Amino acid sequence: MTNSKKPSKPPQAPAIAQACHVAALVDEARRLIAAYSAADKKSLEANKAFNAAEMSNDKESIEKTRRDEQLYDRMQDQTRAFLDAVEMRSSFVLTKSARGALFQLCVLAEFIDELSGHIVPNEEAKEVAVAMKRLIYSVAGFIEHTTGESCEEACGDFYMSQRLNPFSTVDAALSLIEGES
């Protein structure tokens, strides 16, 4: 009697999930954003101390607080430069995760804001920039809804505040009339 059983295929190795380099940039960006915010806070404190020293006409305190303020301003500038580099780096890498995609949308929103500041202000250019931001919020919302990832976790709290999300505002207004029905 012959064995009619077909030989089984060798076991396949489980698919290895590819690392998303853009998602890894999110952690780096979050650290830089935290450092930038901390330096900003210290700079504001140093500025208040400088103003108080000027009011008291204490030359020694004036010099010290001026140096402190300049130090924190340099920290902010350098941290922002590193954050700019992270943003630019993210534009060279194909994302492989929802978190990475959300971060890239946040960076795109930042780039649009930067470009908008350099464009000669005219109504059509402003309308296009606002439309692009609406599209970004829409796509980000879709990714959040379908994947469970959070835009805020992908640095959206820094780049794309929910307070400025046009869809949140409209949803809130619609909920007002739905409550009346």
C-alpha positions in Angstrom: 0.0 0.0 0.0 1.3 3.4 -0.9 1.0 6.4 1.3 -1.5 8.7 -0.5 -0.9 11.5 2.0 0.8 14.5 0.5 3.9 15.7 2.1 3.3 18.6 4.3 4.9 22.0 3.7 7.8 22.9 6.0 6.6 25.3 8.7 6.8 28.9 7.7 8.6 31.4 10.0 6.1 33.9 11.4 6.2 37.2 9.6 8.5 39.6 11.3 6.8 42.9 11.8 8.9 45.6 10.2 9.9 48.4 12.5 8.5 51.8 11.7 11.3 54.3 11.8 8.9 57.2 11.7 7.1 55.9 14.8 10.5 55.8 16.5 11.0 59.5 15.6 7.8 60.3 17.6 9.6 59.4 20.8 12.6 61.6 19.9 10.2 64.5 18.9 8.3 64.2 22.2 11.5 64.5 24.2 12.6 67.5 22.2 9.2 69.1 22.6 9.3 68.6 26.3 12.8 70.1 26.4 11.7 73.1 24.3 8.7 73.7 26.6 10.9 73.5 29.7 13.4 76.0 28.3 10.5 78.2 27.2 9.2 78.2 30.8 12.6 79.0 32.3 13.1 81.8 29.7 9.8 83.4 30.8 10.8 83.1 34.4 14.2 84.6 33.7 12.5 87.4 31.8 10.3 88.2 34.8 13.4 88.2 37.0 15.2 90.4 34.6 12.3 92.9 34.6 12.2 92.9 38.4 16.0 93.4 38.6 15.7 96.4 36.2 12.9 97.9 38.4 15.2 97.6 41.4 18.1 98.9 39.4 20.3 96.1 40.8 23.1 95.9 38.2 24.4 92.6 39.4 21.0 91.0 39.2 20.3 92.6 35.9 23.5 91.0 34.4 22.8 87.6 35.9 19.2 87.4 34.8 20.1 88.7 31.4 22.6 85.8 31.0 20.1 83.3 32.3 17.5 84.5 29.8 20.0 84.4 26.9 21.0 80.8 28.0 17.4 79.6 28.0 16.7 81.3 24.6 19.8 79.5 23.1 18.5 76.2 24.6 15.1 76.9 22.9 16.8 77.7 19.6 19.0 74.7 19.6 16.2 72.3 20.7 14.0 73.7 17.9 16.7 73.2 15.4 17.0 69.5 16.5 13.2 69.2 16.3 13.2 70.7 12.8 15.8 68.0 11.8 13.5 65.2 13.2 10.6 66.7 11.2 12.7 66.8 8.1 14.0 63.3 8.6 10.4 62.0 8.9 9.8 63.2 5.4 12.5 60.9 4.0 11.1 57.7 5.5 8.1 55.6 4.4 5.9 55.0 7.4 4.8 51.5 8.3 2.4 52.3 11.2 -0.6 54.4 12.1 1.5 56.2 14.7 4.1 57.1 12.1 1.4 58.2 9.6 -0.2 60.5 12.3 3.2 62.0 13.1 3.9 62.7 9.4 0.4 64.4 9.2 1.4 66.5 12.2 4.7 67.5 10.5 2.8 68.2 7.3 0.5 70.5 9.2 3.6 72.3 10.6 5.1 72.7 7.2 1.9 74.2 5.9 1.9 76.7 8.8 5.5 77.6 8.0 4.8 78.0 4.3 1.7 80.1 5.0 3.8 82.5 6.9 6.0 83.0 3.9 3.4 83.3 1.2 2.2 86.7 0.2 -1.0 87.0 2.1 -4.0 86.8 -0.2 -7.4 85.3 0.4 -7.0 82.4 -2.1 -3.7 81.3 -0.5 -5.2 81.5 3.0 -8.3 79.5 1.8 -6.1 76.8 0.3 -3.9 76.5 3.5 -7.1 76.2 5.6 -8.5 73.6 3.3 -5.2 71.6 3.5 -5.3 71.7 7.3 -9.0 70.5 7.2 -7.9 67.6 5.0 -5.1 66.7 7.4 -7.4 66.7 10.4 -9.9 64.5 8.4 -7.3 61.9 7.5 -5.9 61.9 11.0 -9.4 61.4 12.4 -9.9 58.5 10.0 -6.6 56.9 11.1 -7.5 57.4 14.7 -11.0 55.9 14.2 -9.8 52.9 12.2 -6.7 52.0 14.2 -7.3 53.2 17.7 -4.0 55.2 17.6 -4.1 58.7 19.0 -3.0 61.8 17.2 -2.0 63.3 20.5 0.4 60.4 21.2 2.0 61.1 17.9 2.9 64.7 19.0 -0.5 66.0 17.8 -0.8 68.0 21.0 2.1 70.1 19.9 1.4 70.3 16.1 -2.4 69.8 15.7 -4.3 70.8 18.8 -7.8 69.4 19.1 -8.9 72.8 20.1 -8.2 73.9 16.5 -9.8 70.8 14.9 -12.6 72.1 12.7 -14.5 68.8 12.9 -14.5 68.8 16.7 -16.2 72.2 16.7 -18.8 71.1 14.1 -19.4 67.8 16.0 -20.0 69.8 19.2 -22.5 72.1 17.4 -24.3 69.1 15.9 -24.5 67.5 19.3 -26.4 70.6 20.5 -29.2 70.1 18.0 -29.2 66.3 18.4 -29.9 66.9 22.1 -32.9 69.0 21.2 -34.6 66.3 19.1 
